[in-house]
């Protein structure tokens, strides 16, 4: 039987559909059963930053999080693609200092904050970006923390054979039921390895994070702790005006979501023990956001008050530079 | 007979194709004959900013360009989606002053420059953006210029019934052979009307700009003058590091190209009398750039030295934040 059609997302302008996107989406329970799929479930995708909540498991499981007394806010930052706003940067800097390092230990490279106001503020103060402003600096600080806690040489922690990446990839492999020695490997934007996973396996890992099913007690507890931290501090996970922050804020963190580059999204639903993973075929984020909410609504996983709370995200208006509404982004008919 | 397949563009990471795009492309000669098409030729698309070279015809045809002594640099800016760099802003400001107006007459709305260095420079100097920094400020100054020259009230010049927009839409209709009263109308990002055209008609308009075929002598001369201005001043058409500027610079302006929002591109080839129009299905610009060069190469419209000069644009590397090459964008196999 052929796969069902991918979810379709339309971008309109006036009376016309101007652009179209296709999105592969899979929802899976803790036992790995597919509850619903749109498009392909078995095709491998690089999960990119959407998998940060799983990548953060070793931070807790090695004992590093407790040894360094990490707060829920810091755990949320470990799973973040942050906007480089002052609160993100200062949280990462203080955490790094606590583990006896500074920004020069981060091997993620630097870039100006994705938050434009933060970038302009830095320019006004005559500052230039360091690796702390990299959207992945929380994840990299997390990785350095377990290296330090285990007394490993932190240098080269981004390498696939370093203890850090071996622990991270082992966690991904175990959660998603994947033989990590056999999957395609790429290099992520922040220089660590990214492992291609079938969308279904990725969703299963997220369902295990949400449900604890099939996980050792300690791992299930670590997973719950990370999801709770992200839900409690959505402003640390992305940033002002960005989807994950706004969405989790609107639904009070009841569902944990995390986007990644090239239109990947992850959702973990502890209340239902469900995981959802999606990939926009063309890599655009705008389509992933709409598809995620559409999938949640179709599967009746949002309460009526939550549907109302996310209405502006589910079908966002497009405005011109004068603020006039000129179109919208919305779920579309199947196919192109 | 079904349409041929759209052009495909692939984005790779390591050993895998991570994202895919489809692009409709049509190449047409001055008589309106399709030389080659990939995907749909008849489906209407909003040409967005890619049609600025046609929208600028009334600037010359009303006599405004000569009355105000406009330079080729200013004519190029009339056809630009500029980055808001100091040279763009100062050129627009000086031109506006010459027609007795200032930035408050521009009805395009304001935004921070798309050029990030320009934005940071403004922040350092404590400046905030005006409509001069809007990427369309050259086009709007051009529109105000014919309104002033014809002694029309410039206020409300963005309205579909104002003399300015009536002249602009008449030029588009005549060049593209389109009954403008019957096409879908949307509002562009800069608040003026945008008229949906079949891709083939848009390409025909570009071929007429390039060849002068079927145009009155004065109009053919105006078209040549605009294309020559853009080719001579590619830095005014887009900006530092952006496709149209880099591409036209690399081929010494022999082909005039202009991108627009939602993955639209236009090319006019005076040497061959050919026009090319394309639209990325999903609206991404990165695919439009690759598709344009691939179409030009396939149709043997680039000389060998030009193929070499644009090699880095034809198949650009993707780098991580440390500068390591982690993938590329390239022409792909047909279909998804």
Interface residues (C-beta under 8 A of the other chain):
Chain A: X11 X13 X14 X15 X16 X18 X19 X20 X21 X22 X44 X45 X46 X107 X108 X109 X110 X111 X112 X116 X119 X120 X121 X123 X124 X126 X134 X184 X185 X186 X187 X188 X189 X190 X191 X194 X196 X262 X263 X280 X281 X282 X283 X284 X287 X320 X321 X322 X323 X324 X326 X327 X336
Chain B: X11 X13 X14 X15 X16 X18 X19 X20 X21 X22 X44 X45 X46 X107 X108 X109 X110 X111 X112 X116 X119 X120 X121 X123 X124 X126 X134 X184 X185 X186 X187 X188 X189 X190 X191 X194 X196 X262 X263 X280 X281 X282 X283 X284 X287 X320 X321 X322 X323 X324 X326 X327 X336
